């Protein structure tokens, strides 16, 4: 009869060692960032925070404020939606190019031609550059070039999200079953037809889910970009926070939660129908 280990967890040494390594890595990072959470419990900080948070209990609801809130909410949604739509115009063609499963040149030999490989790598690196620059940085750049306003936010979302969508769309399609698209390509179909009738039906639910998740992120991103002058609710929130108007900030945060919740529910309905 085999003897049982004296310790209930045979891998406890490895877990302890991994925890120690994580702490050794985390501690220098906390030191460099000057992480001092106890400042939050300073009496002056607690007093200012208490006054600000007390206004959250009664969100601003005057007719004039609600009219402004509705207008800025629509502007924020418009910035996110327009930016995402422009991103899709670039991401879909890029997906066609970088997706190796839709490569016609690899048929037969299984190897792509040098020119096709060169074009694919050029587009792939373009997507890397686009998504490497945060939308906030793009927004700051466009605000300097074209001035304050929602146009800077739309362009910033379009560039960053083009890189993100193109990469993830290609990965989703490559991880799905390629039998249908391979059959279409082998029988003389074009890349677009193979995408629409072969690869897309297999991955439609996941693609739609990710697209709506990115739309949620675009809404949040447009709010953040408003703090640097890209318009929308973020710009109004920046003004309210500078004046410590907690009631107005509370109303705006409730709108953000409602927008994300609606997008999540709509995404569930679409996934259920597509699945």
C-alpha positions as CSV (number, residue, x, y, z in Angstrom):
1,X,0.0,0.0,0.0
2,X,1.4,3.3,-1.1
3,X,2.3,5.8,1.7
4,X,0.6,9.1,1.6
5,X,2.6,12.4,1.6
6,X,2.8,14.0,5.0
7,X,1.8,17.3,3.5
8,X,-1.8,17.7,2.1
9,X,-0.5,19.6,-0.9
10,X,2.4,17.8,-2.6
11,X,3.1,20.9,-4.8
12,X,3.3,23.3,-1.9
13,X,7.0,24.0,-2.4
14,X,6.5,25.1,-6.0
15,X,3.5,27.3,-5.0
16,X,5.5,28.9,-2.2
17,X,8.5,29.5,-4.6
18,X,6.2,31.0,-7.3
19,X,4.6,33.3,-4.7
20,X,8.0,34.4,-3.5
21,X,9.2,35.2,-7.0
22,X,6.0,37.2,-7.7
23,X,6.6,39.2,-4.5
24,X,10.2,39.8,-5.5
25,X,9.0,41.2,-8.8
26,X,6.1,43.2,-7.4
27,X,8.0,44.9,-4.6
28,X,10.5,46.9,-6.9
29,X,7.6,47.9,-9.1
30,X,5.7,49.3,-6.1
31,X,8.8,51.2,-5.0
32,X,9.4,52.7,-8.4
33,X,5.7,53.8,-8.8
34,X,5.8,55.3,-5.3
35,X,2.7,53.3,-4.3
36,X,1.4,54.9,-1.1
37,X,-2.2,53.8,-0.5
38,X,-2.2,55.1,3.1
39,X,-2.4,58.7,1.7
40,X,-6.0,57.9,1.0
41,X,-6.6,57.7,4.8
42,X,-5.2,61.2,5.5
43,X,-7.7,63.3,7.3
44,X,-7.7,66.1,4.7
45,X,-8.1,63.6,1.9
46,X,-10.9,61.8,3.7
47,X,-12.7,65.1,4.3
48,X,-12.5,66.2,0.7
49,X,-13.5,62.7,-0.5
50,X,-16.5,62.6,1.9
51,X,-17.8,65.9,0.6
52,X,-17.5,64.9,-3.0
53,X,-19.0,61.4,-2.5
54,X,-21.9,62.8,-0.5
55,X,-23.3,64.4,-3.6
56,X,-23.4,61.0,-5.3
57,X,-26.4,60.1,-3.3
58,X,-28.6,62.5,-5.2
59,X,-27.6,62.6,-8.9
60,X,-28.2,65.9,-10.7
61,X,-31.6,65.9,-12.4
62,X,-32.6,69.4,-13.4
63,X,-34.2,69.8,-16.8
64,X,-31.4,71.9,-18.1
65,X,-28.7,69.4,-17.0
66,X,-30.6,66.4,-18.3
67,X,-31.0,68.0,-21.7
68,X,-27.3,68.7,-21.8
69,X,-26.6,65.1,-20.6
70,X,-28.8,63.6,-23.3
71,X,-27.1,65.7,-26.0
72,X,-23.6,64.8,-24.8
73,X,-24.5,61.1,-24.4
74,X,-25.6,61.0,-28.0
75,X,-22.4,62.7,-29.1
76,X,-20.3,60.2,-27.1
77,X,-22.2,57.3,-28.7
78,X,-21.8,58.9,-32.1
79,X,-18.0,59.3,-31.6
80,X,-17.6,55.6,-30.6
81,X,-19.9,54.3,-33.4
82,X,-18.3,56.4,-36.1
83,X,-14.8,55.6,-35.0
84,X,-15.6,51.9,-34.9
85,X,-17.3,52.0,-38.3
86,X,-14.2,53.6,-39.8
87,X,-12.0,51.0,-38.0
88,X,-14.0,48.2,-39.6
89,X,-13.5,49.7,-43.1
90,X,-9.7,49.2,-42.5
91,X,-9.9,46.0,-40.4
92,X,-11.9,43.9,-42.7
93,X,-9.6,44.2,-45.8
94,X,-6.6,43.8,-43.5
95,X,-8.2,40.6,-42.1
96,X,-8.5,39.2,-45.6
97,X,-4.8,39.9,-46.2
98,X,-3.2,38.7,-43.0
99,X,-5.4,35.6,-42.6
100,X,-3.3,32.7,-43.8
101,X,-6.3,30.3,-44.1
102,X,-7.7,32.5,-46.9
103,X,-4.4,32.5,-48.8
104,X,-4.8,31.3,-52.4
105,X,-1.1,31.1,-53.0
106,X,-0.6,28.3,-50.4
107,X,-3.1,26.0,-52.2
108,X,-1.5,22.8,-53.4
109,X,2.0,23.3,-52.0
110,X,0.9,24.6,-48.7
111,X,3.5,27.4,-49.0
112,X,2.8,31.1,-49.8
113,X,4.5,32.9,-52.5
114,X,7.2,35.4,-51.5
115,X,5.2,38.4,-52.7
116,X,2.1,37.3,-50.8
117,X,4.2,36.7,-47.7
118,X,5.8,40.2,-48.0
119,X,2.4,41.9,-48.4
120,X,1.0,40.0,-45.5
121,X,3.8,40.9,-43.2
122,X,3.6,44.6,-44.2
123,X,-0.1,44.7,-43.3
124,X,0.5,42.8,-40.1
125,X,3.2,45.3,-39.0
126,X,0.9,48.1,-39.9
127,X,-1.8,46.7,-37.6
128,X,0.9,46.4,-34.9
129,X,1.8,50.0,-35.2
130,X,-1.8,51.2,-35.1
131,X,-2.8,49.3,-32.0
132,X,0.5,50.0,-30.2
133,X,-0.4,53.7,-29.9
134,X,-3.2,54.2,-27.4
135,X,-6.3,56.1,-28.6
136,X,-5.6,58.8,-26.0
137,X,-2.2,59.5,-27.6
138,X,-3.8,59.6,-31.1
139,X,-6.5,62.0,-29.7
140,X,-3.8,64.3,-28.3
141,X,-2.1,64.3,-31.6
142,X,-5.2,65.1,-33.6
143,X,-6.3,67.8,-31.1
144,X,-3.0,69.5,-31.9
145,X,-3.5,69.1,-35.6
146,X,-7.2,69.8,-36.2
147,X,-8.2,71.4,-32.9
148,X,-10.7,70.6,-30.2
149,X,-13.8,68.6,-31.0
150,X,-15.2,65.1,-31.6
151,X,-13.4,64.7,-34.9
152,X,-10.1,64.0,-33.1
153,X,-11.9,61.3,-31.0
154,X,-13.4,59.6,-34.1
155,X,-10.0,59.4,-35.9
156,X,-8.2,58.2,-32.7
157,X,-10.7,55.3,-32.2
158,X,-10.6,54.5,-35.9
159,X,-6.8,54.1,-36.0
160,X,-6.3,52.2,-32.8
161,X,-9.3,49.9,-33.2
162,X,-8.4,49.1,-36.8
163,X,-5.2,47.5,-35.5
164,X,-7.0,45.7,-32.7
165,X,-9.9,44.4,-34.8
166,X,-7.8,43.3,-37.8
167,X,-5.5,41.2,-35.5
168,X,-8.3,39.6,-33.4
169,X,-10.6,39.0,-36.4
170,X,-7.8,37.1,-38.2
171,X,-7.0,35.1,-35.1
172,X,-10.7,34.1,-34.6
173,X,-11.0,33.1,-38.2
174,X,-7.8,31.1,-38.1
175,X,-8.8,29.2,-35.0
176,X,-12.2,28.2,-36.5
177,X,-12.8,25.2,-38.8
178,X,-11.2,25.8,-42.2
179,X,-12.7,22.9,-44.1
180,X,-15.4,25.0,-45.8
181,X,-13.2,27.9,-46.8
182,X,-10.4,25.5,-48.0
183,X,-13.0,23.7,-50.2
184,X,-14.2,26.9,-51.7
185,X,-10.7,28.2,-52.4
186,X,-9.7,24.8,-53.9
187,X,-12.7,25.0,-56.3
188,X,-11.8,28.4,-57.6
189,X,-13.6,30.7,-55.2
190,X,-12.2,34.1,-54.4
191,X,-10.9,35.2,-50.9
192,X,-14.0,37.4,-50.2
193,X,-16.4,34.6,-51.1
194,X,-14.5,32.1,-49.0
195,X,-14.7,34.5,-46.1
196,X,-18.4,35.2,-46.5
197,X,-19.6,31.6,-47.2
198,X,-16.9,29.5,-45.6
199,X,-15.1,31.1,-42.6
200,X,-17.6,33.7,-41.5
201,X,-20.6,31.3,-40.7
202,X,-18.3,29.3,-38.3
203,X,-17.1,32.3,-36.4
204,X,-20.0,34.8,-36.7
205,X,-21.1,34.6,-33.1
206,X,-17.6,35.1,-31.7
207,X,-16.8,37.9,-34.2
208,X,-20.1,39.7,-33.3
209,X,-19.4,39.3,-29.6
210,X,-15.9,40.8,-29.9
211,X,-17.2,43.6,-32.1
212,X,-19.7,44.7,-29.5
213,X,-17.1,44.4,-26.7
214,X,-14.9,46.7,-28.7
215,X,-17.9,49.1,-29.1
216,X,-18.2,49.2,-25.3
217,X,-14.5,49.9,-25.1
218,X,-14.9,52.7,-27.7
219,X,-17.6,54.3,-25.6
220,X,-15.3,54.3,-22.6
221,X,-12.4,55.4,-24.7
222,X,-14.4,58.4,-26.1
223,X,-15.2,59.4,-22.5
224,X,-11.5,59.3,-21.6
225,X,-10.5,61.3,-24.7
226,X,-13.0,63.9,-23.8
227,X,-10.6,64.9,-20.9
228,X,-8.1,66.0,-23.6
229,X,-10.6,68.0,-25.6
230,X,-12.1,65.4,-27.9
231,X,-15.7,66.3,-26.9
232,X,-18.5,64.3,-25.5
233,X,-19.4,63.3,-21.9
234,X,-15.7,63.1,-20.9
235,X,-15.2,66.8,-21.5
236,X,-18.3,67.7,-19.4
237,X,-17.2,65.2,-16.7
238,X,-13.8,66.9,-16.6
239,X,-15.5,70.3,-16.0
240,X,-17.8,68.8,-13.3
241,X,-14.9,67.1,-11.5
242,X,-12.8,70.2,-11.5
243,X,-15.7,72.0,-9.8
244,X,-16.2,69.0,-7.4
245,X,-19.8,68.7,-8.6
246,X,-20.4,65.1,-7.4
247,X,-24.1,65.1,-8.3
248,X,-23.3,65.8,-12.0
249,X,-20.6,63.2,-12.0
250,X,-22.9,60.7,-10.5
251,X,-25.5,61.2,-13.2
252,X,-22.9,60.8,-15.9
253,X,-21.6,57.6,-14.4
254,X,-25.1,56.2,-14.3
255,X,-25.4,56.9,-18.0
256,X,-22.1,55.1,-18.7
257,X,-23.3,52.0,-16.8
258,X,-26.6,52.1,-18.7
259,X,-24.8,52.3,-22.1
260,X,-22.5,49.3,-21.3
261,X,-25.5,47.3,-19.9
262,X,-27.5,47.9,-23.1
263,X,-24.6,46.9,-25.3
264,X,-24.1,43.8,-23.3
265,X,-27.8,42.8,-23.6
266,X,-27.9,43.5,-27.3
267,X,-24.7,41.4,-27.8
268,X,-26.3,38.5,-26.0
269,X,-29.4,38.6,-28.2
270,X,-27.3,38.7,-31.4
271,X,-25.1,35.8,-30.2
272,X,-28.2,33.8,-29.4
273,X,-29.6,34.3,-32.8
274,X,-26.3,33.7,-34.6
275,X,-25.6,30.7,-32.6
